[in-house]
């Protein structure tokens, strides 16, 4: 039971990361994929997206008292759900 609770907690943190980054990317990126996902089209946009993602990663690590390794695990859990595996 504790393993499931920890997995769900990490998944929730990963989803928070992706949602925050996606919302920011929508405001910064002027390019879009066919599916409507935001894509940076120049170096300025790419740098802003990358810097923001790094800051959010660090912020969530501190907020939830996670190591970088556990934060990466959270991102994998959230991404796995999105991709279906």
C-alpha positions in Angstrom: 0.0 0.0 0.0 2.8 2.4 0.8 4.5 1.8 -2.5 1.3 2.7 -4.3 0.8 5.8 -2.3 4.4 6.9 -3.1 4.0 6.1 -6.8 0.8 8.2 -6.9 2.6 11.1 -5.0 5.5 11.0 -7.5 3.1 10.8 -10.5 1.2 13.8 -9.2 4.4 15.8 -8.8 5.4 14.8 -12.4 2.1 15.9 -13.7 2.4 19.2 -11.9 5.8 19.7 -13.7 4.5 18.9 -17.1 1.3 21.0 -16.7 3.3 24.0 -15.5 5.8 23.7 -18.3 3.1 23.2 -21.0 1.2 26.3 -19.9 4.4 28.3 -20.0 5.4 26.9 -23.4 2.0 27.9 -24.8 2.8 31.5 -23.9 6.4 31.5 -25.2 6.4 29.3 -28.3 5.2 30.6 -31.6 5.4 27.2 -33.3 2.9 24.3 -33.0 2.9 20.7 -34.0 0.0 19.1 -35.9 -1.4 18.1 -32.6 -1.3 21.7 -31.3 1.6 21.2 -28.9 3.9 24.2 -28.5 7.3 24.1 -30.2 10.0 26.8 -30.0 11.0 28.0 -33.4 14.2 30.0 -32.6 17.0 30.0 -30.1 15.4 32.7 -27.9 12.3 30.6 -27.4 14.2 27.5 -26.9 16.4 29.1 -24.2 13.4 30.5 -22.3 11.6 27.1 -22.4 14.7 25.3 -21.2 15.4 27.8 -18.4 11.8 27.7 -17.2 11.8 23.9 -17.2 15.0 23.8 -15.1 13.6 26.4 -12.6 10.4 24.4 -12.2 12.4 21.2 -11.8 14.4 22.8 -9.0 11.4 24.5 -7.4 9.5 21.2 -7.2 12.5 19.3 -5.8 12.7 21.9 -3.0 8.9 22.1 -2.5 8.5 18.3 -2.2 11.9 17.6 -0.7 13.0 15.3 -3.5 16.4 14.5 -4.8 17.1 14.9 -8.5 16.9 11.2 -8.9 13.4 11.0 -7.3 12.2 14.0 -9.4 13.3 12.2 -12.5 11.4 9.1 -11.4 8.3 11.4 -10.9 8.7 12.7 -14.4 8.9 9.1 -15.8 5.8 8.1 -13.9 3.8 11.0 -15.3 5.2 10.6 -18.9 4.5 6.8 -18.8 0.8 7.6 -18.1 0.7 10.1 -20.9 2.3 7.7 -23.5 0.3 4.6 -22.3 3.3 2.5 -21.1 
